[in-house]
Amino acid sequence: MIYDCLIVGAGPAGLAAALHLAWHGRKTLVLDRRSGPLFYTLSKLENVPGMPGQRGSEIMKNLRTQALEMGAEVSKTSVVKASGELGKFVLESDKGETFEGKTLLLATGVARFHPTVDGDYTQCLAYAGKCNLFYCPDCEAPETEGKDTLVIATGSSAGAIGTLKHLAEHASKLKLLMTSEDVLKDHHEAYLKENKIEMIRGEIAEFVGKKGCLEAVVLKEGQRLSHEAYFVSSPKIPRSDLAAQLGIPVRDSGHAEPKSQRGDTEIPGVWIAGDLRPMTQQVAVALGTGNIAAVHIDQFLISH
Ligand SMILES: Cc1cc2nc3c(=O)[nH]c(=O)nc-3n(C[C@H](O)[C@H](O)[C@H](O)COP(=O)(O)OP(=O)(O)OC[C@H]3O[C@@H](n4cnc5c(N)ncnc54)[C@H](O)[C@@H]3O)c2cc1C
């Protein structure tokens, strides 16, 4: 069986695309190794149009149900290899299964790096996106309105300063915890000084809190950092390995390069959508770019 479209990634981008394609009668298969960040972590999203204050898992359930009801297929599969060309793309799973599609949509998202305790990120998952530990300034900065906020930086100091500048519009007070060893540039030091933002360096020993709400971050040196809100500034690495295998240009940032705002690429028949594209990482953007890719895939299939 050859599908009209194979989609890798069942996040908001992949499922929005699957809904449109299946609704238009296209044989569509979505392959996902496990549900992405929304399903696992987010208890309440305030910025998704038409879905006020909804849980991440609820949004994912609704998107998946809608795509399935339209006739899309969704399979729990980890894709490790992508090859082929327009008319016959082949995806191969880690178990050696192969899937064929006339067109391909990559909606594989980004990998995020949580703060760790001795290299283990799972302690942090009890709080990530659940109550007062946030990750996405473009989505959640207003959550820090009037709050004494700790920024926990696990990556570059440039990223940390960017997050601080964003939150300075909202938070009443800011402190920076650098868990990475990245050295601050002079102008970053100057920004902290000018804005009276204290910086601490240290390794996290423990996250303390209850029912998803973080009460303090305890450092190995024993210092206890207790704030009203916490914001993680961490690297986000686009999952562009399949795009690269197909010959799609990949930016230094790791994002796959679209040929146009439609999400088409240098490789005819291959589209990209969602966080994999170089744009802000939001559910609404993922839904929109998934939808626009699907509209153009459908139109492409009509004319080819
Ligand atoms: C903690 C946190 C808080 C956030 N808060 C908000 C918020 O408040 N508001 C907001 O709008 N956005 C928020 N976001 C961002 C939002 O979750 C993302 O922008 C959105 O999920 C991106 O959708 P996507 O479909 O592009 O990718 P994802 O949702 O990441 O989905 C990609 C899927 O592809 C799968 N996949 C990847 N590679 C493969 C492969 N090789 N084989 C099979 N499957 C694969 C992954 O497992 C994943 O399920 C937050 C994100 C995080 C992590």
The ligand as a MOL file (V3000), in Angstrom:
LIG
                    3D

  0  0  0     0  0            999 V3000
M  V30 BEGIN CTAB
M  V30 COUNTS 53 58 0 0 0
M  V30 BEGIN ATOM
M  V30 1 C 7.1820 22.4980 28.9570 0
M  V30 2 C 6.6130 23.1230 27.7020 0
M  V30 3 C 5.7060 24.1650 27.8240 0
M  V30 4 C 5.1040 24.7040 26.6930 0
M  V30 5 N 4.1270 25.6500 26.8460 0
M  V30 6 C 3.4200 26.0490 25.7700 0
M  V30 7 C 2.2950 26.9130 25.9260 0
M  V30 8 O 1.9140 27.2890 27.0220 0
M  V30 9 N 1.6620 27.3230 24.8040 0
M  V30 10 C 2.0470 26.9360 23.5490 0
M  V30 11 O 1.4280 27.3710 22.5860 0
M  V30 12 N 3.0800 26.0860 23.3810 0
M  V30 13 C 3.7750 25.6450 24.4500 0
M  V30 14 N 4.8370 24.7990 24.2840 0
M  V30 15 C 5.3020 24.4990 22.9280 0
M  V30 16 C 4.4300 23.4580 22.2230 0
M  V30 17 O 4.3210 22.3060 23.0190 0
M  V30 18 C 5.0830 23.1370 20.8760 0
M  V30 19 O 5.2670 24.3270 20.1380 0
M  V30 20 C 4.2350 22.1630 20.0400 0
M  V30 21 O 3.9980 20.9680 20.7470 0
M  V30 22 C 4.9410 21.8780 18.7320 0
M  V30 23 O 4.2010 20.9730 17.9890 0
M  V30 24 P 4.8880 20.0370 16.8790 0
M  V30 25 O 3.7830 19.2130 16.3160 0
M  V30 26 O 5.7120 20.8460 15.9560 0
M  V30 27 O 5.9330 19.1490 17.6600 0
M  V30 28 P 5.7530 18.1860 18.9370 0
M  V30 29 O 4.5410 18.5360 19.7060 0
M  V30 30 O 7.0680 18.2100 19.6040 0
M  V30 31 O 5.5020 16.7680 18.2660 0
M  V30 32 C 6.5150 16.1120 17.5490 0
M  V30 33 C 6.2650 14.6330 17.6660 0
M  V30 34 O 7.1230 13.9470 16.7450 0
M  V30 35 C 7.5910 12.7670 17.3740 0
M  V30 36 N 8.8160 12.3480 16.6760 0
M  V30 37 C 9.9570 13.0700 16.5130 0
M  V30 38 N 10.8520 12.3770 15.7830 0
M  V30 39 C 10.2590 11.1880 15.4880 0
M  V30 40 C 10.6770 10.0420 14.7610 0
M  V30 41 N 11.8970 9.9770 14.1870 0
M  V30 42 N 9.8230 8.9960 14.6500 0
M  V30 43 C 8.5910 9.0500 15.2130 0
M  V30 44 N 8.1420 10.1080 15.9290 0
M  V30 45 C 8.9650 11.1720 16.0450 0
M  V30 46 C 7.8200 13.1860 18.8190 0
M  V30 47 O 7.8520 12.0730 19.6810 0
M  V30 48 C 6.5900 14.0720 19.0590 0
M  V30 49 O 5.4850 13.3360 19.5280 0
M  V30 50 C 5.4670 24.2300 25.3990 0
M  V30 51 C 6.4090 23.1980 25.2770 0
M  V30 52 C 6.9750 22.6400 26.4190 0
M  V30 53 C 7.9460 21.5080 26.2880 0
M  V30 END ATOM
M  V30 BEGIN BOND
M  V30 1 1 1 2
M  V30 2 1 2 3
M  V30 3 2 2 52
M  V30 4 2 3 4
M  V30 5 1 4 5
M  V30 6 1 4 50
M  V30 7 2 5 6
M  V30 8 1 6 7
M  V30 9 1 6 13
M  V30 10 2 7 8
M  V30 11 1 7 9
M  V30 12 1 9 10
M  V30 13 2 10 11
M  V30 14 1 10 12
M  V30 15 2 12 13
M  V30 16 1 13 14
M  V30 17 1 14 15
M  V30 18 1 14 50
M  V30 19 1 15 16
M  V30 20 1 16 17
M  V30 21 1 16 18
M  V30 22 1 18 19
M  V30 23 1 18 20
M  V30 24 1 20 21
M  V30 25 1 20 22
M  V30 26 1 22 23
M  V30 27 1 23 24
M  V30 28 2 24 25
M  V30 29 1 24 26
M  V30 30 1 24 27
M  V30 31 1 27 28
M  V30 32 2 28 29
M  V30 33 1 28 30
M  V30 34 1 28 31
M  V30 35 1 31 32
M  V30 36 1 32 33
M  V30 37 1 33 34
M  V30 38 1 33 48
M  V30 39 1 34 35
M  V30 40 1 35 36
M  V30 41 1 35 46
M  V30 42 1 36 37
M  V30 43 1 36 45
M  V30 44 2 37 38
M  V30 45 1 38 39
M  V30 46 1 39 40
M  V30 47 2 39 45
M  V30 48 1 40 41
M  V30 49 2 40 42
M  V30 50 1 42 43
M  V30 51 2 43 44
M  V30 52 1 44 45
M  V30 53 1 46 47
M  V30 54 1 46 48
M  V30 55 1 48 49
M  V30 56 2 50 51
M  V30 57 1 51 52
M  V30 58 1 52 53
M  V30 END BOND
M  V30 END CTAB
M  END
